[in-house]
Amino acid sequence: MKSLAVLPCAMLTWRRSTSTPPDFELQGESGVYATLAFLDEDKSLARIRTAEGTWTVKHLGLLNPVITLREEGSAINLATFHPHALRHGKLDFLDGAAFDWAWLHEAGPAGAFLDGAGRPLVHLQAHLGRDLTSTPDELEACDVDLDMTMAAHYRQALLAALGWYLIQLDHLKARDEAAAETALRL
């Protein structure tokens, strides 16, 4: 696996993996920079791998949801994501680093992690299924645009994976809500 700290790359793409798990690979011109594998059927638990480590991410709660990030096998939350009422959110790491998450739905499922000044560090733009093996409402790929002026690239692969997880979770939730509404109308 490649490290963005060693081989920075401005443009990456999440693509469905040919082997499961992982479910998705973050690919660039030099190879794979991260993977995301869903570990349960409802996609609330996932494993993220980068050159810097392996983590688990878990969605908890319905009325007051939170997403936790842990080193794999650890019981300590390294970071916690709290969605705001307007669906944006904040990712807070134990070491004090914090990143705002902004949804960008104008052009389909998209979002960005922002620095303290509001500049996008990691921008993600998802695409619905385009190949013959995918269903029309499945998210198959996601373009990732990284801010190359950032001094520390070591968290960008992790932020890209967390962003892809958030987009997948949001898309699944919207799809389930639409199916429930349709069932109620019938």
N, C-alpha and C positions, 0 to 999 in steps of 0.2 A: 504494500500500500504506500502511496506517495504522500508526502507531507507538504502542505501549503507554506509552511515556514521555510522549507528547503527549496521547493520548486513552486514559487508563486504562479498562479494562473488566474487571469481575470475572468474568463468565461468557462463555465462548467455546465454539465447537464446531468440531472437525475434521470436515469433510465431503468426500466424494469430489468432485473437480472435474468440471465438465462438459466441460472440455477437457484433453487429456493431451499433454505435461506441463503443469502439475504434476498429480500424482495426487490431492493433497489440499490444501484451503485451510482455514486457521484463521479462522473467521468470527465476527464480533461484530455488535452492532447498528449500528456505524458503518462496517462494511465488512470487508475482508480484512486480517488482521494478519501472516500468514505463509503460506508454501506449502511443501509437501514433495513432491518428485518423485523417484521411484526411477529410477536410471540404468542398472540392469542387471536381468536376469531373476530372479536369486536374492535381490534386494533387499538386497545387502550394501553397495551404494554409493548414496548419495542426495544431492540438492541441497536445501538449506534457504535460503529467501529471507525476509527480514524488512525492515522499513524501515531497519534499522541495517546491513544488509549481506547478502552471499551467501556461503554456506559449503558445503563438501562434508563428508559424514560417511561413514565406512567401517568396516565390521566386518572384523576380521582375526583369524585363528587359530581353532583348534578346541579344543585342550587347554588353552591359556592365552589365552582370547579377550580382545581389547581393541577399543575403538571410538575412532576418532580424529576430531577436528573441525578443519578447516582453512578458512581463507579460500579462496574459489574461486581456483584458479590458483597457490596457494602450496604450498611443500613443507614448511612449518613447521606442526607441530601446535599449534593454539591451546589445545586441551583434549584430555584423554584420559579415557575412561571405562573403569574396571576393575571387572568384575563380581566379587562376592565368592562364596565357596563356596556360600552359602545363597541365591544369585541376586540379592541386593541389590547395590548397587555404589556407587562414588564417582566423581564427575566433577570432575576437577582442571583448572583453567585455568592458563595460564602466568603470569598476573598474580597468582596466589595464591588467587583465589576457589575455593571448593570446595563442592560440593553432594552430599549423600547421596541415593541413589535407593532407594526402598523399594517392593517389589511389594505390592499390595493385592488379592489374588485372591479375597477373600470374595464379592464381587458380580460376578464375571467378570473379564476382563482390565482391570487398573487398576494405577496406580502414582503416586508422588509424588516430586518433588524437595524435599528438606528443607534448611532452613538449619542452621547450626552448633548451634542449640539444639533441633533436632528438630522444628521447626514446619514444616508443609507450605507451600511457596511456590507450587508449581504442582501441582495434583492432577488426574489424568486418569482418566476412566472410559469405557472403550470399549464399543461395542455391536456385536453381530453383525449381518450383513446383514439389512435389513428391507424392501428394495424388490424389485420383480420382476426387476430386472436383476442382482442380486447372488446369489452362491451362499450357502447357509445358514451356511457356516463362514467367510465373509469379514468382516473388520472394515471396516465402512462409515463409522462415525461415532464420535466420542469427545468427551464433555463435558469441558471444561477449566475448573477453578475456580482463580482466582488470589487470592493473599493481597494485599489492597489496602493493607495497612499498610507494606509494604516500600517503603523510600525510593527505591531505584533500580529502576525498571520496565524499564530498557533490555535486560535479559537474559531477561525473562519469556517473550517470544515465542520466543526461541531455546531456552529450557528446555522450553517446551511442544512445540516441534518435535522436540527430542531425545527427550523422553518418548514422543511418538507413534511415533517411529522405533523405540525400544526395545520398545514394546508390539507393533508390527507384526512386528518381528524375532522376538520371543518366540512370538507366535502362529503364525508361519510355521514355526518350529522344532518347536513342539508338534504342529502339523498333519502335518508331514513324519514325525515320530517315530511318530505314530499310524498313518499310512499304511504305514510300514516294518514295524511290528509286525503289522498286519493281513496284509500280504504274506507275512511269515514264517509266520503261522499257517495260511495257505492251502497 
